[in-house]
Amino acid sequence: MLGTVQEISRASPDLEGCQHLLCLVADEVRAEQGVLILCNPLTRELEFVVHNQDPGVAKVYADYYCDLDPTGLPNYVRGSCPLPKRTPSYLVSDLMDVVDYSSLLATEFYNDFFRTARIHYDIVALVSPNPDTHAALCLHRARNGRPFSPDEVTVLEMLAPFVGNHLERMFAASMRSALEAGQEEGVIVCDTAGRVLFCNEAARKLYASEGRLGNLGLAVEQAFVGYKLSRPEVLAEVCEAEVTSREVTLEHGAPGRLITLGLPSAMRPGWAEPLKQRFGLSQREVEVLDRLMTGASNKEIARSLFIAECTVKKHVHSIAAKIGVRSRAAIAHVVRKELGLPR
């Protein structure tokens, strides 16, 4: 087991490292399948790393069977509540000791999910090394195998803290290249797959104070590193920030994406509110106008606001109609005149 611990400590603090870690633990307890369930702190959605298991099984579990799970995947792992006080950092259990197996065999959960996925025996390690880091590591065997022994449960108990250390390292990692945004702006750097590499203090504070993390009472020091942000626009929905995104070159020349979070235009002092009142512009039209005034193309505006280019064209047409002009140049001319800016 010492070799397994050493390998876990060397696993990279990212998704690939989680995959390697899961394989190591599964091999150590001779499990046929395994899954690591993580709660993405940015989106509050479950993410899965699997070992010898169809990824579709995890998706079906998240979409439906999670609510039927007789073991009751804790709500703090699911991201719907903060970690309860006095919750142990590491809790390992054998499913056969948690539920009445004769009753389990008659449930929809077992017959439609476990049986289909070739799962019968199951041991679970709930890992919560700190108030912001939660995961469930589940190891499985088929019915024609043998139950997990008490010694194997003990091995998992011994490995669970090292799994927790790995998850904490995911959050301690940082990517500080390509940080060209202003100090007041929140900055999140992702790789091309959307995996978060860096999240600065401004972004964490904005997200925690304005979004659902604040409601959950999670610490603003949470770095979110290692989790996947598949839809950057979800940040705008959650923390009511103005979100922009552009491609950048990361360290070692790798491609990535720089996402910045700022206060919405209507909350900034200056031009936005007077123009909204003067011409009856909507908040989205103000956001489009903000970028139009910088000379951004429809395509660039669409990319920064995460909307379709045809939608941008509709907004520009609406802005022009409300201002009483017919072209982008005329829009800029009228706006500059209204604000007393040099034309």
C-alpha positions as CSV (number, residue, x, y, z in Angstrom):
1,M,0.0,0.0,0.0
2,L,3.0,2.3,0.5
3,G,3.6,2.4,-3.2
4,T,-0.1,3.3,-3.8
5,V,0.2,6.2,-1.3
6,Q,3.4,7.4,-3.0
7,E,1.7,7.3,-6.4
8,I,-1.3,9.2,-5.2
9,S,0.9,11.9,-3.8
10,R,2.5,12.3,-7.2
11,A,-0.8,12.4,-9.1
12,S,-1.3,15.7,-11.0
13,P,-3.8,18.1,-9.4
14,D,-6.3,17.9,-12.2
15,L,-8.8,15.6,-13.8
16,E,-6.1,13.3,-15.2
17,G,-4.7,13.0,-11.7
18,C,-8.1,12.1,-10.3
19,Q,-8.3,9.3,-13.0
20,H,-4.9,8.0,-12.0
21,L,-5.8,8.1,-8.3
22,L,-9.1,6.2,-8.8
23,C,-7.3,3.5,-10.7
24,L,-4.7,3.1,-7.9
25,V,-7.3,2.9,-5.2
26,A,-9.5,0.4,-7.2
27,D,-6.5,-1.8,-7.8
28,E,-5.5,-1.7,-4.1
29,V,-8.8,-3.0,-2.9
30,R,-9.3,-5.2,-6.1
31,A,-12.5,-3.4,-7.1
32,E,-13.8,-4.2,-10.6
33,Q,-15.3,-0.7,-11.1
34,G,-15.0,2.7,-9.5
35,V,-16.3,6.2,-9.7
36,L,-15.2,9.4,-8.0
37,I,-18.1,11.8,-7.6
38,L,-17.2,15.5,-7.3
39,C,-19.4,18.5,-6.8
40,N,-18.3,21.4,-9.1
41,P,-18.2,24.4,-6.8
42,L,-18.7,26.8,-9.7
43,T,-21.8,25.2,-11.2
44,R,-23.0,23.1,-8.2
45,E,-23.3,20.2,-10.6
46,L,-22.0,16.7,-10.1
47,E,-18.9,15.6,-12.1
48,F,-17.7,12.0,-12.4
49,V,-14.4,10.3,-12.9
50,V,-14.9,6.6,-13.8
51,H,-12.7,3.4,-13.7
52,N,-13.8,0.4,-15.9
53,Q,-17.3,1.9,-16.2
54,D,-19.3,3.3,-19.0
55,P,-19.4,7.1,-18.5
56,G,-23.0,7.0,-19.4
57,V,-23.7,5.1,-16.1
58,A,-22.5,8.2,-14.2
59,K,-24.7,10.5,-16.3
60,V,-27.8,8.3,-15.7
61,Y,-27.0,8.3,-12.0
62,A,-26.8,12.1,-11.9
63,D,-29.9,12.7,-14.0
64,Y,-32.2,10.2,-12.2
65,Y,-31.0,7.5,-9.9
66,C,-29.1,9.8,-7.5
67,D,-32.5,10.7,-6.0
68,L,-33.3,7.0,-5.5
69,D,-30.0,6.0,-4.0
70,P,-30.8,4.2,-0.7
71,T,-27.4,5.1,0.6
72,G,-28.4,8.7,0.4
73,L,-25.5,10.6,-1.3
74,P,-25.1,13.5,1.2
75,N,-26.5,16.8,0.2
76,Y,-23.2,18.5,0.9
77,V,-21.6,16.2,-1.7
78,R,-24.4,17.1,-4.1
79,G,-23.7,20.8,-3.5
80,S,-27.1,21.7,-2.1
81,C,-26.0,22.6,1.4
82,P,-22.8,23.4,3.3
83,L,-20.9,20.7,5.3
84,P,-22.8,20.0,8.5
85,K,-21.0,20.6,11.8
86,R,-19.3,17.6,13.3
87,T,-19.3,15.7,10.0
88,P,-16.3,13.4,10.0
89,S,-13.7,14.3,7.4
90,Y,-13.5,10.7,6.1
91,L,-16.4,8.2,6.4
92,V,-16.0,4.7,4.8
93,S,-18.9,2.3,4.7
94,D,-19.9,-1.0,3.1
95,L,-23.3,-0.9,1.4
96,M,-24.2,-4.2,2.9
97,D,-23.8,-2.7,6.4
98,V,-25.8,0.4,5.6
99,V,-29.0,-1.0,4.0
100,D,-31.1,-4.1,4.3
101,Y,-29.8,-5.9,1.2
102,S,-32.9,-8.2,0.9
103,S,-35.0,-5.1,0.6
104,L,-32.5,-3.4,-1.7
105,L,-32.8,-6.2,-4.3
106,A,-36.5,-5.4,-4.8
107,T,-36.0,-1.7,-5.5
108,E,-36.0,0.1,-8.8
109,F,-32.5,1.5,-7.9
110,Y,-31.0,-2.0,-7.8
111,N,-32.9,-3.6,-10.6
112,D,-32.8,-0.8,-13.1
113,F,-29.5,0.8,-12.2
114,F,-27.2,-1.5,-10.2
115,R,-28.1,-4.6,-12.1
116,T,-27.7,-2.9,-15.5
117,A,-24.3,-1.5,-14.5
118,R,-23.2,-4.9,-13.2
119,I,-22.9,-3.6,-9.6
120,H,-23.8,-5.6,-6.5
121,Y,-21.2,-5.0,-3.9
122,D,-20.3,-1.4,-3.1
123,I,-18.0,0.4,-0.6
124,V,-18.0,4.2,-0.4
125,A,-15.6,6.7,1.1
126,L,-17.1,10.2,1.8
127,V,-14.2,12.6,1.7
128,S,-14.5,16.1,3.2
129,P,-11.0,17.4,4.2
130,N,-12.2,20.9,4.6
131,P,-15.6,22.8,4.5
132,D,-15.3,23.4,0.7
133,T,-14.0,20.1,-0.6
134,H,-16.3,17.2,-0.9
135,A,-16.3,13.9,-2.8
136,A,-17.6,10.4,-2.8
137,L,-15.3,7.5,-3.9
138,C,-17.4,4.4,-4.8
139,L,-15.9,1.0,-5.6
140,H,-17.9,-1.9,-7.0
141,R,-18.0,-5.6,-7.7
142,A,-20.5,-7.7,-9.7
143,R,-22.8,-10.2,-8.1
144,N,-20.7,-13.1,-9.3
145,G,-17.7,-11.7,-7.3
146,R,-17.2,-11.7,-3.6
147,P,-18.2,-9.2,-1.0
148,F,-15.6,-6.6,0.2
149,S,-13.8,-7.9,3.2
150,P,-13.3,-5.9,6.5
151,D,-9.6,-5.7,5.7
152,E,-10.4,-4.1,2.3
153,V,-12.7,-1.6,4.0
154,T,-9.8,-0.8,6.4
155,V,-7.5,-0.2,3.4
156,L,-9.9,2.3,1.9
157,E,-10.1,4.0,5.3
158,M,-6.4,4.4,5.3
159,L,-6.3,5.7,1.7
160,A,-9.2,8.1,2.1
161,P,-7.1,10.9,3.7
162,F,-4.6,10.8,0.8
163,V,-7.5,11.1,-1.6
164,G,-8.6,14.2,0.4
165,N,-5.0,15.6,0.2
166,H,-5.1,15.2,-3.6
167,L,-8.4,17.1,-3.9
168,E,-7.0,19.9,-1.7
169,R,-4.0,20.2,-4.0
170,M,-6.3,20.7,-6.9
171,F,-7.5,23.9,-5.3
172,A,-4.0,25.0,-4.3
173,A,-2.7,24.9,-7.8
174,S,-2.7,28.2,-9.7
175,M,-2.1,29.5,-13.2
176,R,-0.9,33.1,-13.1
177,S,0.1,33.7,-16.7
178,A,-2.1,35.6,-19.0
179,L,-3.5,37.8,-16.2
180,E,-3.8,41.0,-18.1
181,A,-7.1,42.2,-16.7
182,G,-7.4,45.1,-14.3
183,Q,-7.1,44.6,-10.5
184,E,-10.8,45.3,-9.9
185,E,-11.9,42.6,-12.4
186,G,-12.4,39.0,-11.5
187,V,-10.2,36.6,-13.5
188,I,-10.7,32.9,-14.2
189,V,-8.3,31.0,-16.5
190,C,-9.3,27.8,-18.1
191,D,-7.7,25.3,-20.5
192,T,-9.4,24.4,-23.8
193,A,-11.5,21.8,-22.1
194,G,-12.9,24.3,-19.6
195,R,-10.9,23.0,-16.7
196,V,-10.2,25.9,-14.2
197,L,-6.5,26.6,-13.9
198,F,-6.7,29.8,-11.9
199,C,-9.2,32.0,-10.1
200,N,-8.2,35.3,-8.6
201,E,-9.4,36.8,-5.3
202,A,-11.6,39.3,-7.0
203,A,-13.5,36.6,-8.9
204,R,-13.9,34.5,-5.8
205,K,-15.2,37.4,-3.7
206,L,-17.6,38.5,-6.5
207,Y,-18.9,35.0,-6.9
208,A,-19.2,34.4,-3.2
209,S,-20.9,37.7,-2.4
210,E,-23.3,37.8,-5.3
211,G,-23.9,34.1,-6.1
212,R,-25.1,30.9,-4.6
213,L,-21.8,30.1,-2.9
214,G,-22.4,33.0,-0.5
215,N,-25.8,31.5,0.3
216,L,-24.2,28.2,1.1
217,G,-21.7,29.9,3.4
218,L,-18.7,28.6,1.6
219,A,-15.3,30.4,2.1
220,V,-14.3,32.9,-0.5
221,E,-10.8,31.4,-0.5
222,Q,-12.1,28.5,-2.5
223,A,-10.0,28.6,-5.7
224,F,-12.2,26.3,-7.9
225,V,-9.0,25.0,-9.5
226,G,-9.4,21.6,-11.2
227,Y,-13.1,21.8,-11.8
228,K,-14.7,22.2,-15.2
229,L,-16.5,25.4,-16.4
230,S,-18.3,24.1,-19.5
231,R,-20.5,27.1,-19.9
232,P,-18.9,30.4,-18.8
233,E,-22.2,32.2,-19.2
234,V,-23.4,30.3,-16.1
235,L,-21.3,32.8,-14.1
236,A,-23.4,35.7,-15.4
237,E,-26.5,33.9,-14.3
238,V,-25.2,33.0,-10.9
239,C,-23.3,36.1,-9.7
240,E,-25.0,38.7,-11.9
241,A,-21.6,39.8,-13.3
242,E,-20.7,41.1,-16.8
243,V,-18.7,38.1,-18.2
244,T,-16.3,38.4,-21.1
245,S,-14.1,35.7,-22.6
246,R,-11.2,35.5,-25.0
247,E,-8.5,33.0,-26.1
248,V,-5.1,33.4,-24.6
249,T,-1.7,31.6,-24.6
250,L,-0.9,30.0,-21.3
251,E,2.5,28.9,-19.9
252,H,4.5,26.6,-22.1
253,G,2.6,27.9,-25.1
254,A,-0.6,25.9,-24.4
255,P,-3.9,27.5,-25.6
256,G,-6.5,28.5,-23.0
257,R,-9.3,31.0,-22.2
258,L,-9.3,34.1,-20.1
259,I,-12.7,34.9,-18.5
260,T,-13.2,38.2,-16.7
261,L,-16.0,39.2,-14.4
262,G,-17.1,42.7,-13.8
263,L,-20.0,44.7,-12.6
264,P,-22.8,45.0,-15.1
265,S,-22.8,48.1,-17.2
266,A,-25.9,49.5,-15.4
267,M,-24.0,49.4,-12.1
268,R,-21.0,51.3,-13.4
269,P,-21.1,55.1,-12.9
270,G,-21.2,57.2,-16.1
271,W,-22.9,56.7,-19.4
272,A,-25.1,53.6,-19.1
273,E,-28.0,54.6,-16.9
274,P,-28.6,58.0,-18.6
275,L,-28.7,56.3,-22.0
276,K,-31.1,53.6,-20.8
277,Q,-33.5,56.2,-19.6
278,R,-33.0,58.6,-22.6
279,F,-33.7,55.9,-25.2
280,G,-35.5,53.2,-23.3
281,L,-32.7,50.6,-23.8
282,S,-32.8,47.2,-22.2
283,Q,-29.9,45.9,-20.0
284,R,-28.8,43.5,-22.8
285,E,-28.9,46.4,-25.4
286,V,-26.7,48.4,-23.0
287,E,-24.2,45.5,-22.9
288,V,-24.2,45.3,-26.7
289,L,-23.9,49.1,-27.0
290,D,-21.0,49.0,-24.6
291,R,-19.0,46.8,-26.9
292,L,-20.2,48.4,-30.1
293,M,-18.7,51.7,-28.9
294,T,-15.3,50.0,-28.6
295,G,-15.5,49.1,-32.3
296,A,-16.1,45.4,-31.6
297,S,-17.7,43.4,-34.5
298,N,-21.0,41.5,-34.2
299,K,-19.0,38.3,-34.0
300,E,-16.8,39.6,-31.2
301,I,-19.8,40.9,-29.3
302,A,-21.5,37.6,-29.6
303,R,-18.5,35.7,-28.3
304,S,-18.0,38.0,-25.3
305,L,-21.7,37.9,-24.3
306,F,-22.2,34.2,-25.2
307,I,-25.1,34.8,-27.5
308,A,-25.6,34.1,-31.2
309,E,-24.4,36.5,-33.8
310,C,-27.9,36.8,-35.2
311,T,-29.1,37.9,-31.8
312,V,-26.5,40.6,-31.7
313,K,-27.7,41.9,-35.1
314,K,-31.3,42.1,-33.7
315,H,-30.1,44.1,-30.7
316,V,-28.1,46.5,-32.9
317,H,-31.1,47.0,-35.1
318,S,-33.3,47.6,-32.0
319,I,-30.7,50.1,-30.6
320,A,-30.6,51.9,-33.9
321,A,-34.4,52.1,-34.1
322,K,-34.7,53.5,-30.5
323,I,-32.0,56.1,-31.1
324,G,-33.5,57.0,-34.5
325,V,-30.6,56.1,-36.8
326,R,-29.8,53.4,-39.3
327,S,-26.2,52.4,-39.0
328,R,-23.6,51.5,-36.4
329,A,-21.6,54.6,-37.2
330,A,-24.6,56.7,-36.6
331,I,-25.3,55.0,-33.3
332,A,-21.8,55.8,-32.1
333,H,-22.1,59.4,-33.3
334,V,-25.4,60.0,-31.4
335,V,-24.1,58.3,-28.3
336,R,-20.9,60.4,-28.2
337,K,-23.0,63.5,-28.7
338,E,-25.4,62.6,-25.9
339,L,-22.4,62.0,-23.6
340,G,-20.5,65.0,-24.7
341,L,-17.6,63.0,-25.9
342,P,-15.2,64.0,-28.8
343,R,-16.5,62.6,-32.1
